[in-house]
Structure formats: structure tokens, C-alpha cells
Amino acid sequence: MSSATFEISFMGLADVDACWQLDQRCFEGTEAYERRTIRDLLTSPEAICLKSVTSDDEIVGFAIGVVEPEFRGHVVVLGVSPEFRRMGIASELMRRLEEGFRLHSVHLVHLEVRTTNDGARALYEGIGFRVAGRRLGYYTNGDDGYLMVKSVLEGRPAAE
Ligand SMILES: CC(C)(COP(=O)(O)OP(=O)(O)OC[C@H]1O[C@@H](n2cnc3c(N)ncnc32)[C@H](O)[C@@H]1OP(=O)(O)O)[C@@H](O)C(=O)NCCC(=O)NCCS
């Protein structure tokens, strides 16, 4: 764990380019979003968009979740700059995203993770998500994804 400090805050329209560029770096060779998709997310009233920034105001991590019907939350994307990984940034972003979901009365959070993405899966399992199914051909290149879920209401086991 580094002694560097990072601040987490909400993202908005002004962050579109920095967020899109970071997304490109995080998902290079897999499935980075188009700029307009990032812009749509950052301006959606249902989306909770968080960034982790250095003291120099550089965005080094981001997480976007969407509040869906029936008090469900969907983690749409999570990424940390390669130079800043294994410093706890993604864990903290997820903790804050869960807080945001709870404020919207979300009780169950779900996400998809590529079946080959062992690092991200380890992260999610470490913070309480569990694999609830496999989505065949979920990604546009044909890769399968694991569906992972977590109950964010204390004391309740995750239901499907
Ligand atoms: C996955 C990702 C978001 C993790 O970000 P991070 O800030 O490095 O994660 P954290 O530092 O909070 O990691 C917390 C724990 O998760 C696990 N973990 C995270 N990355 C891991 C890796 N590459 N391999 C194994 N375990 C990993 C570890 O248990 C880690 O704790 P430790 O460092 O004390 O061992 C980052 O690697 C990334 O942006 N990857 C590319 C994009 C991506 O795959 N996003 C997720 C898509 S579903």
C-alpha cells in the first residue's frame, strides 16, 4: 500500500475526456467504451459516477454504477490507471459506490466480469461479491462473463 493519498469525488460532464482516456488505457485490447457512451453515462440521472484523483488533480481511477428498477444496482465499469494499481483505489471506489447505491435504496448490486479476468474477480470476491452465474458470449468478442452479485443491505444474504 502506497502512502500517496487519493480523493474520491463525483464525475460530471467536465470529466468526459479524462475518463474516456483512462477507460481506453484500462481496457486496451478488450472493450473500451466510445467517448459518447462515457458522456451519456456521465450525464445520466440514474448513474453514480466516481473518480479517484491525485493531489495533482489527475484522474487515476473511476467507477460508474447505474441504479436500475426494483432497487438493483449495476456496476457498469471500474478501472484504475496501470501505474496506480494494488494501492486500494478500486476497493475504495467500490466502497463509495455501494454507499451511493444504498442512498438510492438499492439492496442488490450486480456486475459482469470476464471469466479470464482473475484480478478483478479476486477484487470483487474480496469485497463480498459472489459468482451467481455465467453469461455465455456476454462480451462482443465472444468471451463469457461471470455474473457476480452482492447484497448491500447489512445482514441480508444475496438473493438472485
Ligand atoms: C481490476 C482493477 C480495477 C483493480 O484495481 P486496483 O486499484 O489495483 O485494486 P485494489 O488495489 O483495490 O485491489 C484490492 C484487492 O483485489 C485483489 N486484486 C486486485 N487486482 C488484482 C490482480 N491483478 N491480481 C490478483 N488480485 C488482485 C487483491 O486481493 C487486492 O488486494 P492486495 O493488493 O492487498 O493483494 C484494475 O486492475 C483495473 O483497472 N484493471 C483493468 C480494468 C478491469 O479489469 N476492470 C474491472 C472490469 S470488471
The ligand as an ORCA input file, in Angstrom:
! r2SCAN-3c Opt
* xyz 0 1
  C      -9.248     -4.694    -11.546
  C      -8.739     -3.307    -11.127
  C      -9.893     -2.309    -11.191
  C      -8.202     -3.389     -9.683
  O      -7.836     -2.084     -9.261
  P      -6.838     -1.861     -8.026
  O      -6.971     -0.439     -7.602
  O      -5.497     -2.321     -8.405
  O      -7.455     -2.840     -6.931
  P      -7.147     -2.817     -5.347
  O      -5.794     -2.244     -5.123
  O      -8.283     -2.164     -4.655
  O      -7.114     -4.378     -5.042
  C      -7.740     -4.923     -3.883
  C      -7.516     -6.418     -3.851
  O      -8.096     -7.028     -5.011
  C      -7.251     -8.128     -5.436
  N      -6.621     -7.805     -6.725
  C      -6.680     -6.635     -7.393
  N      -6.005     -6.740     -8.573
  C      -5.513     -8.000     -8.619
  C      -4.725     -8.712     -9.568
  N      -4.314     -8.145    -10.730
  N      -4.418    -10.000     -9.315
  C      -4.827    -10.601     -8.182
  N      -5.564     -9.980     -7.221
  C      -5.913     -8.694     -7.446
  C      -6.183     -8.262     -4.379
  O      -6.697     -9.115     -3.371
  C      -6.074     -6.828     -3.875
  O      -5.539     -6.752     -2.572
  P      -3.932     -6.726     -2.364
  O      -3.371     -5.708     -3.311
  O      -3.805     -6.343     -0.909
  O      -3.464     -8.115     -2.677
  C      -7.570     -2.841    -12.046
  O      -6.601     -3.865    -12.120
  C      -8.002     -2.486    -13.466
  O      -8.371     -1.343    -13.737
  N      -7.945     -3.478    -14.378
  C      -8.317     -3.246    -15.775
  C      -9.783     -2.960    -15.911
  C     -10.646     -4.049    -15.289
  O     -10.369     -5.235    -15.438
  N     -11.731     -3.608    -14.609
  C     -12.686     -4.498    -13.995
  C     -13.623     -4.985    -15.049
  S     -14.909     -5.994    -14.396
*
